[in-house]
Amino acid sequence: MDQLGYFLVQNRSIALLLGIVGACFLLRQALSAFRGALDLAMSQPAGAPSRGDFVVGTFFSMTNPFAVAFWLGL
């Protein structure tokens, strides 16, 4: 490991700062996704079909080799 990496891992205050920055970034991403979902839900008509999204998600999940291994292992 190089000097900078060692410094970042061993220095507790730097590790704490990076953890807080990472948590804030993830919180910001979650809030953005939540707002986007609310805006989308408000803009769609009540009878809008959503089955296509489910089929696409199922297709990608079943073609992922890690998902197949998970379900076979379960």
C-alpha positions, 0 to 999 in steps of 0.5 A: 500500500502506498503512503497516502493509502496507509495514511488514510486508513490509519488516521482515525480522524481522516477515516471518520471524515471520509465516512461522514462524507460518504454517508452524506453522499449516499443520503443525497442520492437517496433523497434525489431518488425519492424525489424523482419517484414522487415526481414520477408518481404524481405525473403518471395517470392513475391507470398507467401500466407498469407491467413492462417495468416488472418484466424487464426487471425480472428478465435482467434478474434472471439473466444475471449469473450471480442471481441464478447462483443465489436462487439455486443456493437458496 
